[in-house]
Amino acid sequence: MTKLSPPAPPTVGFISLGCPKNLVDSEVMMGLLDRAGARVTAHSEEAEILVVNTCSFIDTAKQESVDTILEMARHKTSGRAKKLIVAGCLVERYRDEIRKSIPEVDAVVGTGELEAILEAAGLAAPPAAAVSPFNILTGQSAATQAGLETRPGQESQAGTHKHTSRSEGDLREQQGRFRRDDWQGATHLLPTYLYDETTPRFLTTPKSSAYIKIAEGCDHPCSFCVIPNLRGKFRSRRFESVVAEAHQLVARGVREITLIGQDTTCYGEDLGLKDGLAQLLDALARIPDLRWLRFLYAYPNRVTAKLLDTIARHDNICKYLDLPLQHASPDVLKRMKRGAGAEIFLKTLDKVRAAVPGIALRTSFIVGFPGETAEDSAILEGFIKEAKFDWLGVFNYSDEEGSGAFSLDAKLPKRTIESRKRRLMKLQQSISKRAKQQWVGRELVLLAEGESEETPLLWEARTQFHAPEIDGKVYINDFGDLESLEPGRV
Ligand code: SF4
């Protein structure tokens, strides 16, 4: 009798769109597929299964997602691909719609059901105990063992996967913040998923650098944003899980870790931790061989003295703060349901710069929010002149169904929005140019990333003041005393 050989493992190609948070979801899904026996390829034309992990934050992101799905669908008709899977935020929002309008799509996987990628790819999951993303620690509370500060009267939930929610989140839920009733096809329950250090991850970033998602979801009421409806209530990963993952990454050669979440500054509040992010940074900064540690997406009124002190105290915590402010006019910020304004923000920036001298500041703004007047725009312009950010992004307001702002009157014409954006970007360019001139003649520590994509005559690197992907890069044209460089060298 001839023995049948087992079927060859399927080859899976992944296209990850959107932000680093989505990229980590892709890495988790690739890790799960890899562990289940699939071969992950970077070449879509080689893949038998294609996965598009989508973004649906704003209009242009949705369009890019749909275009990519259609492009990948062509591989099914004329190429090797036999299966097309759509994952991510677009699925949370248009689950049924995608299947109905793009028949080439074989399966959909939402942000809250990452393990479903195995079934969608036709792979059996390893035994439940091995594949569970929730590793339950037993015995004494892990937060107590680690000597973490908890809030009085609130027992820490760290050490179990049972997350309590934040009171703000509960209140917002009662107010209907997370409702998706009007979204056609978004029938799935709000996501509650969180990966942990036992979940396999397939790193796609350069060898020396990696993201860690420390929390998921968001409880803030920002009226332009649908992320809470897509990603669910705010929930933190266990403290020890993040620390364990950071150790694993450093052992694999990672030298720079960037902590991400929709709002990293709320980290640990649902676990009962006081100053959770500061405590987490303090623990991670002690990992030998971790050269750079940073976090993105800080919420302005949550930048505490303790957090700043922690950044200042550790040499390996990058002197870098990403503080998306969204606007500076108090009227606009009030309608955005964020509050504060230029005056308060300037005080915050003074506090930050005094506590951490030389810190690089990044922010982003939305222009053209409904009802934004020429005067509001002038307030924002004046604020940018005074604040002198190192890095700044300006985004056009995108009218998102399901967001609070969608029902507001006084929407602005596209050309007004565009011209306000152009004006602000031009202003920042001159501020940036002047600021960069002060770098001439300075010696800086660089993390080498590899040969430039543009020419083999240059290498690319970053300083601690450049976050990966968003803040530009440094070109190296002379290795100085070094004979050669290798990626990851500091
Ligand atoms: S804090 Fe960020 S993710 Fe949360 S609602 Fe506001 S803009 Fe959206």
Residues whose N, C-alpha, C, O or C-beta is under 5 A from the ligand:
A	BS01	SF4	C218 H220 P221 C222 C225 I227 Q262 D263
